[in-house]
Amino acid sequence: MVYEIEKLHSEYAKVLDAYTGLLTIRSFNLLVKAHPVALIPVTVEAYGAECNLEDVADVAIPDDDHFELYPKNEEFLKDIGKAVFDVHPELKMEVASQVQRVDNDSIEQHYLRLEVPYVDKNRRDILLQGVDLCHEDVKAQYEETRLKYTAKLAETLLAMPDVDGDAAKKRFAETLKNHQEIARQTIEDKKQEIEEAYKRYCNKRASSAAATDEEDAALGNDAKSSYQMSEFEEDEETTSSFPMSGFEDDY
């Protein structure tokens, strides 16, 4: 295929790549499990500038449910916490500490421990709505790009009557189809991840209820159990303000 069409196709593919990549990032930011991509949007005011999170903190992921952020300078601890809260207010946040040995001295290091909340029914519904919104957005972006580059391709082909226009159009269409399939699979995988997390929540809640019933039976309590699942009830609510209590000046 001639250079002009190759160049146009390369531009087309790059634009689609960008939208597909953005969908992947948005998918990870619908938090079900801890993943480093979810922290990419976090920026922190430090050193007189707006910095990426990795510039001011080291990130660890000890398990699927937690992030740990170790500030490179503890004076930025509170700023890091606020920056994370701005992007992910759903995360439960606490200041933790550990003792490190440096040159035979014991130094206490403070860091942030972030917990991904359970996927209860409310979060499940919100997350699924977010997934559908992401899908609609990327489909609209694909369609806008298709229309734009279809017009550009038609204009280019008019100046090249000897070029096989059908072959060029087919190649552009296949490129779009490939990205649409990637997007479809990304959305399907995310929905499955959300449903599996919700199932784990329900199973854990049922297990706790069964354990409570067994305790009541062992104590000879014939009354119907009216157990209070406080740890789950908290998950039905969304914190609406930055949790300042964990960030006292003396930690």
Steps between C-alpha positions, in 0.01 A plus 500: 500500500632844412674716756219754543247231590747320726563824686128568535436147627780537754340819631162328517639203692681728749181692580310175554786367713479806722125461556536127565781565749291762677219246534741259668613768748140597577416134553774456760383818673162337564660342803427139576858390562812697581694568179776758439321636190224627731745750649619647170254795521629599845716814500647669808600861561864470612832677446304798370349304212238242417672161514401149403444272798809291423713816529409544867418148622583135448195283437459145629208262451518233772174333391194551280328722756774744602742765381790625712653839422841578649578872468852590394468796735258469793406867481296407192303227676186708548518647148528150357195393700295793372609439142397134519167595657428744218527214248375206707279617790371144535833374636527452874814677616715478811847609607715203598862472606790261497842502660806486278862445595734760349865506606417317826225752576128424514295742290123506498362544149140611445307397192146487365306177490204507261228237498271425207144474636279195467284476191159500669177543302523880489861498380422224252225709342716814493797315349288336231354839408855634476602214271205565268586871491862421406379274221262760360775762511753290312241397239424867438873577472548215252208620288622859496845380395356270233301781340797736507743256339246362253475852359878539496542165325240588237677829430835322468359234265350764272852618423616142432266338245741208442498391866275212612259701713303196615812340647585821688147532637503137608825548689363803686183307585697203633708728720185648653347154547809382689477792742128450548565138594769600749259749655220244514728248673626764746142585597400134528801420720428795728137404545601145583754630753230712667252211514761268649586759766132542585463123529794487743334773708170311511672174591693669780185660633315166490789327680496764774124458538536123529774539762276731702214250484731223622613714794139575593414132484799406715391751762150356501349814353182392321408854404542596140842650444506868411871526446654831407750487215669829585804442278269447205253775583784750485565394144151610396600864556752715318728732692445854376791684658875451535574290813711756685505305828780278378728793419570676828823693504657242728332211313 
